[in-house]
Amino acid sequence: MAVADRLAELGITLPPAPAAAGLYALCVQTGSLLIVSGQIPRGPEARGKLGAGMSVEQGRALARECAINALGIVSDYLGSLDRVVKVVRLGGFVASAEGFTDQPQVIDGASQVMLDVFGDAGRHARAAVGVAELPLGVPVEVEFMFEVA
């Protein structure tokens, strides 16, 4: 099944790639690896910290949004998500209140998108790290590495 068909089946619409917000590239390809810069939720309502007024479920939904944003960048860059061979790695950062230790459950939101979209090829290595602050006060940032054809 084509990835576009799978996205439609899942009800996922990819956003267009945004402009870079700083002195970096949205993605960089070296050989067969495509690295996507850290993605953050784009809505103004996505501010706060997990464990301080924001639930794991809310954080998981925002991590999901980060993954969909990344797929939009990959699709724009490659021309088709069918060129993705494997999701290699996700790195998730979670703005966490003191004592919050459920970062892996939050980043599961991004991991689940990769599994839903790419099946077994979406299973990846991962880090889920708690941090004090993230850019613009967002609660979640996720970076990605793909093997591409």
Secondary structure, DSSP 8 states (H G I E B T S, - for coil): --HHHHHHHHT---------SSSS-SEEEETTEEEEEEE---STT--SEETBEE-HHHHHHHHHHHHHHHHHHHHHHHS-GGGEEEEEEEEEEEEB-TT---HHHHHHHHHHHHHHHHGGGG--EEEEEEES--GGG-SEEEEEEEEE-
